[in-house]
Amino acid sequence: RGEALAAIASVSKIDLFTRTALSIDGIHMSVEGGAHSQPEETGCPRGTTIIIRDLFYNVPARMKFLKKDATEGAYCENAVASAALAHPEIAFTLIKDGRESFFSAGNGSMLQVINALCGKETARELVPVSGSFPDVEIKGYVSTVSMTRSSRSMQYFLVNGRPVRGKILSAAVDSAYKGRIMPGRFPVVFLSIDLPFTAVDVNVHPAKLEVKFAREKEVFSAIHNTITMALEADEGFPELKLPQKPAESSREDGLTGFQQEIDLVRTGSGEIVMPESPAAASGGFSS
């Protein structure tokens, strides 16, 4: 967002290159500590490239609170991946330590973004999901029951195109997979949830990472039902085999086989007694 870029520009050194599809030349502007140069024409590829260097170089007190490079890099990768999933029609390239660590083609396919993020092996194991309910539309991809992870790190939720997280979303996924995967394991999930803007509050978290739904039960049910239907329709989905009771025979009076074995007899006084077995009536059990 614009205000975020302005805040970053005040504590770093930035080079910005941008060119529209209809322009021959692009524009370059540099910013250092909030002071920017005059825009100048330059040759550059179509789109916008922002290069940020020396973050917090002029605020050493803030620099002390930065975590290890690997941790901060993971934060950046997650932010780019979330943006690419929310906008698969836009191409994203992330270069880390001089190497391209993420690239999405921008062809509008969420599955292509997932492939770039997780790899082909993971993308092949995903099942497409789609559900349409009153005021709730759901689409995306989830993993089969044969592919799980030890954490929720590969669970992405988009609400009206905004990357978010929330207990109600995770709980709905857990409910759909309950009894299908081992406890302590988590599926891979990429879900886009669209609903009226008036049905969701995006201002309940300082960083807008969480949202609150006006009708949580409806959202929960929509996610649960969409995933459940997709898993059951998947040809490779193994049905959960539960032990079945033996088929019980019936007779004209409607009693089952089990009830026939312990057919209770009510006496004239209203007392319920067990009938004597043929062996007991003859004075003992035959071997």
C-alpha positions in Angstrom: 0.0 0.0 0.0 1.1 3.6 -0.6 1.4 4.7 3.0 3.5 1.5 3.8 5.9 2.3 0.9 6.3 5.9 2.2 7.1 4.6 5.7 9.7 2.2 4.3 11.2 4.9 2.1 11.9 7.1 5.2 14.2 4.5 6.7 15.9 2.9 3.7 17.4 3.5 0.3 15.0 2.8 -2.6 15.2 2.6 -6.4 11.8 2.5 -8.2 11.4 1.6 -11.8 8.0 1.6 -13.5 6.6 1.4 -17.0 3.1 1.0 -18.4 2.2 -1.3 -21.2 1.6 1.6 -23.6 4.8 3.5 -22.8 8.1 3.2 -24.7 10.2 4.5 -21.8 9.9 3.9 -18.1 10.4 6.1 -15.1 13.2 5.8 -12.5 13.1 7.5 -9.1 15.5 7.1 -6.1 14.6 7.7 -2.5 17.1 7.9 0.4 15.9 8.5 4.0 12.6 10.0 2.7 14.3 12.5 0.3 13.5 11.6 -3.4 15.2 12.5 -6.6 13.4 13.9 -9.7 11.8 11.3 -11.9 13.8 10.5 -15.0 13.1 8.5 -18.1 14.9 5.2 -18.4 14.6 1.8 -20.1 13.0 -0.8 -18.0 10.6 -3.8 -18.3 6.8 -3.3 -18.2 5.5 -3.2 -14.6 6.9 -1.9 -11.4 10.2 -2.9 -9.7 11.1 -1.7 -6.2 14.6 -2.3 -4.9 15.0 -1.6 -1.1 18.5 -1.5 0.4 19.9 -0.8 3.9 16.6 -1.0 5.8 16.8 1.1 9.1 20.3 2.4 8.1 19.4 5.8 9.6 17.5 4.4 12.6 20.0 2.0 14.3 17.7 1.6 17.4 15.1 -0.1 15.1 17.7 -2.2 13.4 18.6 -3.9 16.7 15.1 -5.4 16.8 15.4 -7.1 13.4 15.6 -10.9 13.6 18.0 -13.1 11.7 18.2 -12.8 8.0 16.5 -16.1 7.4 13.6 -15.1 9.6 13.1 -11.7 8.0 13.5 -13.3 4.6 10.8 -15.8 5.4 8.5 -12.9 6.4 9.1 -11.2 3.0 8.5 -14.5 1.1 5.2 -15.1 2.9 4.0 -11.6 2.1 4.9 -12.0 -1.6 3.3 -15.4 -1.7 0.1 -14.1 -0.1 -0.1 -11.3 -2.6 0.5 -13.6 -5.5 -2.3 -16.0 -4.4 -4.7 -13.1 -3.9 -3.8 -11.7 -7.4 -2.8 -14.6 -9.7 -3.4 -12.2 -12.7 -0.3 -10.2 -11.6 3.3 -11.6 -12.1 5.5 -11.5 -9.0 9.3 -12.1 -8.8 11.1 -12.2 -5.5 14.9 -12.1 -5.6 16.6 -13.1 -2.4 20.4 -12.9 -1.9 20.9 -12.4 -5.6 18.8 -15.5 -6.6 15.2 -15.8 -7.8 13.3 -17.5 -4.9 9.8 -17.0 -6.2 8.2 -16.3 -9.6 4.6 -16.4 -10.7 3.6 -16.0 -14.3 0.6 -13.8 -13.8 -1.6 -15.9 -16.1 -4.6 -15.8 -13.6 -4.1 -19.4 -12.4 -4.0 -19.9 -8.6 -2.7 -23.4 -9.2 0.3 -22.0 -11.1 1.1 -19.7 -8.1 0.8 -22.8 -5.8 3.1 -24.7 -8.1 5.7 -21.9 -7.8 5.2 -21.7 -4.0 5.2 -25.4 -3.1 6.5 -27.3 -6.1 5.0 -29.7 -8.6 4.8 -32.7 -6.2 2.6 -30.8 -3.8 0.5 -29.2 -6.6 -0.3 -32.6 -8.0 -1.7 -33.8 -4.7 -4.2 -31.0 -4.4 -8.0 -31.3 -5.1 -9.9 -28.3 -6.5 -12.8 -27.1 -4.4 -15.7 -24.9 -5.3 -18.8 -24.0 -3.4 -21.7 -21.6 -3.8 -23.9 -20.8 -0.8 -26.1 -17.8 0.1 -23.8 -14.8 0.4 -20.7 -17.0 0.4 -18.6 -18.2 -2.6 -15.6 -20.5 -2.0 -12.9 -21.8 -4.4 -9.4 -23.0 -4.2 -7.4 -26.1 -3.6 -6.9 -28.5 -0.7 -4.7 -31.5 -0.2 -5.8 -35.1 -0.3 -5.8 -37.1 3.0 -2.5 -38.7 2.0 -0.6 -35.5 2.2 -0.4 -33.7 5.5 2.1 -31.5 7.4 3.2 -31.1 11.0 2.0 -27.4 11.1 -0.4 -25.0 9.5 2.3 -23.2 7.6 0.8 -24.2 4.3 -2.7 -23.0 5.0 -3.6 -19.8 3.2 -7.0 -18.0 3.4 -8.2 -15.1 1.3 -11.3 -13.2 2.3 -12.5 -10.8 -0.5 -8.9 -11.0 -1.9 -7.3 -10.1 1.5 -4.8 -12.6 3.0 -6.1 -13.3 6.6 -6.0 -15.9 9.3 -8.6 -16.8 11.9 -9.7 -19.5 14.3 -13.1 -20.0 12.6 -11.3 -20.7 9.2 -8.9 -23.2 10.7 -11.6 -24.8 12.7 -13.8 -25.4 9.6 -10.9 -27.0 7.8 -10.1 -29.2 10.9 -13.8 -30.2 11.0 -13.8 -31.3 7.4 -10.7 -33.5 7.8 -11.7 -34.9 11.2 -11.5 -38.7 11.2 -9.7 -38.6 7.8 -6.2 -37.7 8.9 -4.1 -38.4 12.0 -4.4 -36.1 15.0 -1.6 -33.5 15.0 -1.3 -33.5 11.2 -2.6 -30.6 9.1 -3.7 -30.5 5.4 -2.4 -28.0 2.8 -5.1 -25.4 2.1 -5.5 -22.5 -0.3 -9.0 -21.1 0.0 -10.5 -17.9 -1.5 -13.7 -16.8 0.3 -15.9 -14.1 -1.2 -18.8 -12.6 0.6 -20.5 -9.2 0.8 -18.3 -6.5 2.2 -20.9 -5.7 4.8 -20.7 -9.2 6.2 -17.1 -9.0 7.2 -15.2 -6.6 9.5 -11.5 -6.1 8.5 -10.7 -3.7 11.3 -10.4 -6.0 14.3 -6.7 -6.5 14.0 -4.0 -3.7 13.9 -2.3 -5.3 10.9 -5.6 -6.4 9.4 -4.5 -10.0 9.5 -7.7 -11.2 11.1 -11.3 -10.5 10.2 -14.6 -11.0 12.0 -17.7 -12.4 10.2 -21.2 -11.2 10.8 -22.4 -14.8 10.4 -19.6 -17.1 11.5 -21.8 -20.3 11.5 -22.6 -19.8 7.8 -19.0 -19.3 6.9 -17.9 -22.3 9.0 -20.6 -24.5 7.3 -19.7 -23.3 3.8 -16.0 -24.1 4.2 -16.7 -27.5 5.9 -19.2 -28.6 3.3 -17.1 -27.4 0.3 -14.0 -29.3 1.4 -16.0 -32.4 2.5 -17.8 -32.7 -0.9 -14.5 -32.3 -2.8 -12.7 -35.0 -0.7 -15.6 -37.4 -1.1 -15.7 -36.8 -4.9 -12.0 -37.3 -5.3 -11.4 -40.7 -6.9 -8.3 -41.2 -4.9 -9.9 -40.5 -1.6 -10.0 -43.7 0.6 -13.2 -44.0 2.5 -12.9 -44.3 6.3 -13.8 -47.9 7.1 -15.7 -48.2 10.4 -16.7 -51.5 12.0 -20.2 -52.4 11.0 -22.7 -54.3 13.2 -23.9 -57.5 11.6 -27.2 -57.2 9.6 -30.1 -57.8 11.9 -33.0 -59.9 10.7 -36.6 -58.6 11.3 -39.9 -60.3 11.7 -43.5 -59.3 11.4 -43.7 -57.8 14.9 -40.8 -55.5 14.0 -38.3 -56.9 16.6 -34.7 -57.1 15.6 -32.6 -60.2 16.0 -31.0 -58.8 19.1 -34.5 -58.1 20.6 -35.6 -61.6 19.7 -32.8 -63.1 21.8 -33.8 -61.2 24.9 -37.5 -60.9 24.2 -38.9 -59.4 27.4 -42.2 -60.7 28.7 -44.4 -58.4 30.8 -46.5 -60.3 33.4 -50.0 -59.4 34.4 -48.7 -57.4 37.3 -46.6 -55.3 35.0 -43.2 -56.9 36.1 -40.8 -57.5 33.3 -39.1 -60.9 33.4 -36.7 -62.8 31.2 -38.2 -65.9 29.5 -36.6 -69.2 30.3 -34.4 -70.7 27.7 -35.2 -74.2 26.4 -32.1 -75.5 28.2 -33.2 -74.0 31.5 -36.7 -75.3 31.2 -35.4 -78.9 30.7 -33.3 -78.6 33.9 -29.8 -77.9 32.5 -27.6 -77.1 29.5 -26.8 -79.7 26.9 -23.2 -80.0 25.8 
